[in-house]
């Protein structure tokens, strides 16, 4: 399918000030881009971030990503999932989702859109990157495989394989840090593999998964945040429909923090160091992407390696940068805004997923060919102007014959020059070749001027677009049929794509070689 380019959409959301905080610089003065005020509702924030546009792309087969970045305590998890307890009970409709965050609202929207499509399946999984190791949030914190290509530089041994341990408030107790390395396992197709996926059929399923993620993800309190996430959480949504698979990643990054301000020590300090290290690697990747560098340092860290396809490279991406307007946090806020400005310069190149089901592709191809046939029989088709005089048609035919003749001479002379010839014979052939090339240029110019004068009418952009679609579908059907080992019995006849003037002339002469003028709709 055709590749589409999208600029990464970056939004800055300011959290409300606490009663004990004084306002610093106005965020709007340092960030002129898309801004979400402290008073904005969760519903308006989700719409402003662009999740409904992303949902449309996701349903068409594109991979998408929503990424939340910011200082600790600035509202990332509040934006992505909602405040604590927001997913406590089922909600009736999209308009009554209360304080739900981006991920559950996106899931609700997808369920509404997919309600009439019985062949569509929606699945979700969730993992966290904690201290350079990856754990399954939906399967008792089981370690999962990662596509890293190298071992973790630091970490710990997971000692709670049989059953996760939680504190009195229901939060998971992190495993004991012992400085040992948890080795990286074999690379796989997905960012992570072996994690448990849950099928989503209703809002109740969304709530159950959201509650599990909220209760299981590592979080602790410190001086800056009473509920600080100590890990990067990644929720993956996989849609399988009509033989196509598309993925949507929701990334809630752990917050950057200054140890002097958060007043942490021991294990909490080790967590902060690991988080800041991973975010520094992320900043280097985004800086490289924004400058168009050919070498992107994805492998600098496990987090960036996992997200290599999601950071704007081949995924339609929306970024939420959360900030605080407090005077005590202005330095961190300006740093976050610099990250947002850098990300604004990133452009993603996204290709729609190709179906792997030959039967599903055949149905879509049949509809597209029917639409193309209708267009080809209307004024959209173009072709030789039926109102042209017989003299114009004769001149057209004569120039095509001469163009064909001299092109053939060019081919023959080039072939002859490759043989073992005397020097005089070579010089004679070179002169003949030069003459034939000049004649080709002459008659190409005549044919081009006749076309531009109105003797030939180009097809409409609508027809050209439909022809491209049919050709791409035929290619997809051929690929899918070969993969399924059932052959590739495609419908007969090649589809001609829209082309430049030189391409038109080449096709016109090819048709003329067969003793016919171009048919309606054959030339673009």
C-alpha positions in Angstrom: 0.0 0.0 0.0 1.0 3.6 -0.4 3.2 5.2 2.3 1.8 8.3 3.9 3.8 10.9 5.7 2.6 12.6 9.0 4.2 15.2 11.2 4.2 14.0 14.8 1.5 15.9 16.7 2.8 17.3 19.9 0.5 18.7 22.6 1.6 20.3 25.9 -0.9 19.8 28.8 -0.5 21.9 32.0 -1.6 20.4 35.2 -3.5 22.6 37.8 -1.4 24.2 40.5 -1.6 22.9 44.0 -2.6 25.2 46.8 0.9 25.3 48.1 2.4 26.2 44.8 3.1 29.7 43.3 2.8 30.3 39.5 6.0 30.8 37.6 6.3 31.8 33.9 3.2 31.3 31.8 3.5 28.0 29.9 1.9 29.7 26.9 4.8 32.1 26.6 7.4 29.4 26.2 5.2 27.0 24.2 3.4 28.5 21.2 2.2 25.1 19.9 -0.9 23.1 20.7 -1.7 23.7 24.4 -4.1 22.1 26.8 -5.0 24.3 29.7 -5.3 23.1 33.4 -9.1 23.5 33.2 -9.6 21.2 30.2 -11.7 18.0 30.7 -10.4 14.5 30.0 -12.8 14.2 27.1 -11.6 17.5 25.5 -8.0 16.6 26.2 -8.3 13.2 24.4 -9.9 14.9 21.4 -7.3 17.6 21.4 -4.5 15.1 21.5 -6.0 13.5 18.4 -6.9 10.0 19.5 -10.0 9.9 17.2 -7.9 10.8 14.1 -5.5 8.1 15.2 -8.3 5.7 15.6 -9.4 6.2 12.0 -5.8 5.5 10.8 -5.6 2.5 13.1 -8.9 1.0 11.6 -7.4 1.5 8.1 -4.5 -0.7 9.0 -1.9 1.9 10.2 0.3 1.5 13.3 -0.2 4.3 15.8 1.4 5.5 19.0 0.4 7.8 21.8 3.3 8.7 24.1 3.2 10.7 27.4 6.4 12.5 28.5 7.0 14.8 31.4 8.3 15.5 34.9 7.3 13.3 37.8 3.9 14.4 39.1 3.0 16.4 36.1 -0.1 14.3 35.1 1.1 11.7 32.6 -0.7 8.7 34.1 -3.7 10.9 34.8 -3.8 11.8 31.1 -3.2 8.2 29.8 -5.4 6.2 32.2 -7.2 8.7 34.5 -6.9 9.5 38.2 -6.9 6.6 40.7 -10.2 4.8 40.8 -11.5 6.3 37.6 -12.0 2.9 36.1 -13.9 1.6 39.2 -17.3 0.9 37.5 -18.6 0.4 33.9 -19.7 3.5 32.1 -22.6 3.5 29.7 -21.6 5.5 26.7 -18.7 7.5 25.2 -20.3 10.7 26.5 -20.4 9.5 30.2 -16.8 8.2 30.6 -16.1 10.6 33.4 -12.4 10.9 34.2 -11.3 8.1 31.9 -8.0 8.8 30.2 -6.7 8.5 26.7 -6.3 4.7 26.6 -9.8 3.7 27.9 -11.5 6.3 25.8 -9.7 5.1 22.7 -10.8 1.5 23.5 -14.4 2.6 24.0 -14.3 4.5 20.7 -12.9 1.4 18.9 -15.5 -0.9 20.4 -18.2 1.4 19.0 -16.7 1.5 15.6 -16.2 -2.3 15.5 -19.6 -3.2 16.8 -20.9 -4.0 13.3 -17.8 -5.8 12.1 -18.1 -9.4 13.4 -14.8 -10.5 11.8 -12.8 -7.9 13.8 -10.8 -8.9 16.9 -9.4 -6.5 19.4 -6.7 -7.6 21.8 -4.5 -5.8 24.3 -1.4 -6.5 26.3 0.6 -4.5 28.9 4.2 -4.6 30.0 6.4 -2.3 32.1 10.1 -1.5 31.8 11.3 -1.5 35.4 15.0 -1.1 36.1 16.0 -2.1 32.6 13.9 -5.3 32.7 10.5 -6.0 31.2 7.5 -7.6 33.0 4.0 -8.6 32.0 1.4 -6.5 33.8 -1.4 -8.8 33.0 0.3 -12.1 34.0 1.5 -11.8 37.6 4.6 -9.8 36.6 6.1 -12.6 34.6 9.4 -11.7 32.8 8.9 -11.3 29.0 11.2 -11.5 26.1 12.6 -8.4 24.5 14.0 -7.5 21.1 17.2 -5.9 22.3 20.1 -7.5 20.6 22.2 -7.0 23.8 22.0 -7.8 27.5 20.7 -5.4 30.1 23.5 -3.3 31.5 22.0 -3.5 35.1 19.0 -4.9 36.8 17.9 -7.5 39.2 16.7 -11.1 39.4 13.0 -11.5 39.5 12.2 -13.6 42.6 8.4 -13.7 42.5 7.6 -16.0 39.6 4.8 -18.0 41.3 2.7 -15.1 42.6 3.0 -11.4 42.6 3.3 -9.7 46.0 1.4 -6.6 46.9 1.3 -4.1 49.8 -1.7 -3.3 52.1 -3.0 -0.7 49.5 -2.9 -3.2 46.6 0.3 -1.9 45.0 2.8 -4.4 43.7 6.0 -4.7 45.8 9.1 -4.5 43.4 11.5 -7.4 43.4 14.6 -7.3 45.6 17.4 -5.4 43.9 20.6 -7.4 44.0 22.6 -6.0 41.1 22.4 -9.1 39.0 21.8 -9.0 35.3 18.6 -10.4 33.8 19.8 -11.7 30.4 18.1 -10.6 27.3 16.3 -13.4 25.5 16.0 -14.1 21.8 14.7 -11.3 19.6 11.2 -11.6 18.2 8.9 -9.9 15.7 7.0 -7.8 18.2 8.6 -5.4 20.6 8.0 -7.9 23.4 6.9 -11.5 23.1 5.3 -14.0 25.4 3.2 -11.5 27.2 -0.4 -12.3 27.9 -3.0 -10.8 25.6 -6.6 -10.1 26.6 -9.4 -10.1 24.1 -11.5 -6.9 24.4 -15.2 -7.3 23.6 -16.8 -4.8 26.0 -16.2 -1.9 28.3 -16.1 -4.3 31.2 -13.0 -5.9 29.6 -11.4 -2.4 29.2 -12.1 -1.7 32.9 -10.7 -5.1 34.0 -7.5 -4.6 32.1 -7.1 -0.9 33.2 -7.6 -1.8 36.8 -5.0 -4.6 36.6 -2.4 -2.3 35.0 -3.1 0.4 37.6 -2.8 -2.1 40.5 0.2 -4.0 39.2 2.5 -1.3 37.9 5.4 -0.3 40.1 4.6 3.0 42.0 5.9 4.6 45.1 5.5 8.0 46.9 8.2 10.6 47.4 8.5 14.3 48.1 7.2 15.4 44.6 4.5 12.8 44.0 2.4 10.6 46.3 1.9 8.1 43.5 5.0 8.2 41.3 5.2 5.6 38.6 8.6 3.9 38.9 8.4 2.2 35.5 7.6 2.9 31.9 4.3 1.3 31.0 3.4 0.2 27.4 -0.1 -0.9 26.5 -0.4 -2.5 23.1 -3.6 -2.8 21.2 -3.7 -5.3 18.3 -6.5 -5.2 15.7 -7.1 -8.1 13.3 -9.6 -7.4 10.6 -10.1 -8.6 7.1 -6.8 -10.4 7.2 -4.9 -7.3 8.2 -3.2 -6.6 11.6 -2.5 -3.1 12.9 -1.0 -2.1 16.3 -1.5 0.8 18.6 0.9 1.5 21.4 0.1 3.7 24.4 3.3 4.6 26.2 3.1 6.1 29.7 6.7 7.0 30.5 8.0 7.2 34.1 8.7 10.8 35.1 12.1 12.5 35.1 13.1 13.7 38.5 15.8 15.4 40.4 16.9 13.3 43.3 17.6 16.5 45.3 14.0 17.4 45.0 12.4 14.0 45.3 14.5 13.2 48.4 14.8 9.5 47.5 17.5 7.1 48.5 18.3 3.4 48.4 16.2 1.5 45.9 14.1 4.6 45.1 17.3 6.4 44.0 18.3 3.4 41.8 14.9 3.6 40.2 15.3 7.3 39.6 18.8 6.8 38.1 17.5 4.1 35.8 14.5 6.2 34.7 16.6 9.3 33.9 19.1 7.2 32.0 16.4 5.7 29.8 14.8 9.1 29.2 18.2 10.5 28.2 18.5 7.7 25.6 15.0 8.6 24.4 16.0 12.3 24.0 19.0 11.3 21.9 16.8 9.2 19.6 14.3 12.0 19.1 17.1 14.5 18.4 18.5 12.1 15.7 15.1 11.6 14.2 14.4 15.4 14.1 17.7 16.1 12.3 17.2 13.3 9.7 20.3 11.4 10.9 21.0 8.1 9.1 22.2 6.6 12.4 19.5 6.5 15.1 20.8 5.2 18.5 17.8 2.9 19.2 20.1 0.4 20.8 21.4 2.8 23.5 18.7 1.5 25.8 16.2 -1.2 26.1 13.2 1.3 26.1 14.2 2.9 22.8 14.9 -0.4 21.2 11.5 -1.6 22.1 9.9 1.5 20.7 12.0 1.8 17.6 9.0 1.4 15.3 6.8 3.6 17.5 8.7 6.9 17.9 7.7 8.4 14.7 9.6 6.1 12.4 6.8 4.0 10.9 3.9 4.8 13.2 1.5 7.7 13.2 2.4 9.3 16.5 0.9 11.7 19.0 2.9 13.0 21.9 1.5 14.5 25.1 4.1 16.5 27.1 2.7 17.2 30.6 4.1 20.2 32.6 3.6 22.2 35.8 3.3 25.9 35.9 4.7 26.1 39.4 7.6 28.4 40.0 9.6 25.6 41.7 9.2 23.4 38.6 10.0 26.0 35.8 13.4 24.5 35.0 11.9 21.0 34.5 9.0 22.5 32.5 11.3 24.3 30.1 13.3 21.1 29.7 10.0 19.3 28.8 9.1 22.0 26.3 12.5 21.7 24.6 11.7 18.0 24.2 8.3 18.9 22.7 9.9 21.4 20.2 12.4 18.7 19.1 9.7 16.1 18.5 7.7 18.6 16.4 10.4 18.3 13.7 9.9 14.5 13.4 8.0 13.1 10.4 6.7 9.6 10.3 6.2 7.5 7.1 3.4 5.1 7.7 2.2 2.2 5.5 -1.1 0.6 5.8 -1.0 -3.0 6.9 -1.4 -5.5 4.1 -4.0 -8.2 4.4 -2.7 -11.8 4.4 -6.0 -13.4 3.7 -6.3 -14.0 -0.1 -10.1 -14.4 0.1 -10.5 -11.0 1.9 -8.2 -9.3 -0.6 -10.1 -10.8 -3.5 -13.4 -9.3 -2.3 -11.8 -5.8 -2.0 -10.1 -6.2 -5.4 -13.3 -7.2 -7.1 -15.1 -4.1 -5.7 -12.2 -1.8 -6.8 -12.2 -3.3 -10.3 -15.9 -2.7 -10.7 -15.5 0.9 -9.6 -12.6 1.2 -12.1 -14.6 -0.2 -14.9 -17.4 2.3 -14.3 -14.9 5.2 -14.3 -13.2 4.0 -17.5 -16.5 4.2 -19.3 -17.1 7.9 -18.4 -15.5 11.2 -19.1 -12.9 10.3 -16.4 -11.1 8.0 -18.8 -9.5 10.5 -21.2 -7.9 9.3 -24.4 -7.7 10.5 -28.0 -9.9 13.5 -28.6 -12.8 12.2 -30.8 -13.2 15.7 -32.3 -9.7 15.7 -33.8 -9.5 16.1 -37.6 -8.3 13.3 -39.9 -5.2 15.3 -40.7 -4.3 15.5 -37.0 -4.9 11.8 -36.5 -2.7 11.0 -39.5 0.1 13.2 -38.2 -0.2 11.6 -34.8 0.1 8.1 -36.4 3.0 9.2 -38.6 5.0 10.6 -35.7 4.3 7.5 -33.6 5.6 5.3 -36.4 8.8 7.4 -36.8 9.3 7.3 -33.0 9.0 3.6 -32.9 11.4 3.2 -35.9 14.2 5.3 -34.5 13.8 3.8 -31.0 14.3 0.4 -32.6 17.4 1.7 -34.4 18.8 2.9 -31.1 18.4 -0.5 -29.6 20.0 -2.2 -32.6 23.0 0.1 -32.8 23.7 -0.2 -29.1 23.6 -4.0 -29.4 25.9 -3.9 -32.5 28.5 -1.8 -30.7 28.9 -4.5 -28.1 30.4 -6.8 -30.7 34.0 -7.2 -31.9 34.2 -4.6 -34.6 36.8 -2.7 -36.5 37.5 0.9 -35.5 35.9 2.3 -38.7 32.8 0.2 -38.2 32.5 1.4 -34.6 32.8 5.1 -35.7 30.1 4.6 -38.3 27.7 2.9 -35.8 28.3 5.7 -33.3 27.3 8.3 -35.9 24.2 6.3 -36.8 23.4 6.0 -33.1 23.7 9.7 -32.5 21.4 10.4 -35.5 18.8 7.9 -34.2 18.9 9.4 -30.7 18.4 12.9 -32.2 15.4 11.6 -34.2 13.9 10.0 -31.1 14.2 13.3 -29.2 12.6 15.1 -32.1 9.6 12.9 -32.5 9.1 12.6 -28.7 8.9 16.4 -28.7 6.3 16.4 -31.5 4.2 13.8 -29.8 4.4 15.7 -26.5 3.3 19.0 -28.2 0.4 17.2 -29.9 -0.7 15.8 -26.6 -0.4 19.1 -24.8 -2.4 20.8 -27.6 -5.5 18.9 -26.7 -5.2 16.0 -29.1 -5.0 13.8 -26.1 -6.9 14.2 -22.8 -5.4 12.9 -19.6 -7.6 10.8 -17.3 -9.0 12.4 -14.1 -7.0 12.1 -10.8 -9.9 9.9 -9.5 -9.3 7.3 -12.2 -5.6 7.4 -11.7 -6.0 6.9 -7.9 -8.4 4.0 -8.5 -5.9 2.4 -10.9 -3.2 2.6 -8.3 -5.4 1.0 -5.8 -6.3 -1.9 -8.1 -2.6 -2.5 -8.9 -1.6 -2.5 -5.2 -4.4 -4.9 -4.4 -3.3 -7.2 -7.1 0.2 -7.1 -5.8 -1.1 -7.8 -2.2 -3.2 -10.7 -3.5 -0.2 -12.2 -5.3 2.0 -11.9 -2.2 -0.7 -13.4 0.1 -1.4 -16.2 -2.4 2.3 -17.2 -2.6 2.6 -17.1 1.2 -0.5 -19.3 1.5 1.0 -21.7 -1.1 -2.1 -21.6 -3.2 -0.6 -19.9 -6.3 -1.4 -16.5 -7.6 -4.2 -16.8 -10.2 -4.8 -13.1 -10.6 -7.4 -11.5 -12.9 -6.0 -10.9 -16.3 -4.8 -7.6 -17.7 -2.3 -5.2 -16.2 -3.4 -1.9 -14.8 -1.6 1.2 -16.1 -0.6 3.7 -13.4 -0.5 7.4 -13.8 2.8 8.4 -15.3 4.8 11.3 -16.6 4.8 12.5 -20.2 7.7 10.2 -21.2 5.8 7.2 -19.8 2.7 8.2 -21.8 4.8 8.4 -25.0 6.4 5.0 -24.3 3.0 3.4 -23.8 1.5 5.1 -26.9 4.3 3.7 -29.1 4.0 0.2 -27.5 0.3 0.2 -28.4 1.1 1.4 -31.9 3.5 -1.5 -32.4 0.5 -3.8 -32.1 -1.3 -1.9 -34.9 -3.7 0.1 -32.8 -4.1 3.6 -31.4 -4.4 3.8 -27.6 -7.8 2.8 -26.2 -9.8 5.1 -24.0 -8.5 5.0 -20.4 -5.2 3.3 -21.3 -2.9 6.4 -21.0 -2.5 8.7 -18.0 
